[in-house]
Amino acid sequence: MTVTLNKLEYGALLVDIQPKVITTEEENDRALSIVENLLAEEKLSPEKEQILRLLVSLIEKFEDQHYQLAASTPHSTLIHLMEERELRQTDLVGIIGSRGVVSEVVNGKRPISKAQAKSLGSFFSVDPSLFVNW
């Protein structure tokens, strides 16, 4: 389905917003602010929807080039999931082993075994391979 845009409304939005290739943090922050404002609106016109899509593409391109994510390790994945769900080490006792084993795994003193990876994958409802070094 092709959406027909009101050229006057779309043109007015382009003049007001002046989207362009993002090259600085300030430009990225400005684009993010506009996106947030658009997302806060209950119903976007087709013209605003197109502007939103354009800005998101520009932001993604900038962030892909400037924010390289470090490769995640099994340990950092575990810590992240625990923090995200506000879990403590005691919550993993019985899932991946005794209190001592859990402490060693969580503190990075012991690698996560394949059996523990399966248990963690099931517990967190994620792919167990996230917890295995390749």
BELHULIN-V717769 format. One record per helix or strand. SS is the DSSP state (hx for helix, st for strand). FROM is the first residue (numbers start at 1). LEN is the number of residues. If there is no record, write none. Layout:
# BELHULIN-V717769
SS;FROM;LEN, SS;FROM;LEN
This chain:
# BELHULIN-V717769
hx;7;11, hx;25;16, hx;46;21, hx;74;11, hx;89;4, st;93;1, st;97;1, hx;99;8, hx;114;11, hx;128;4
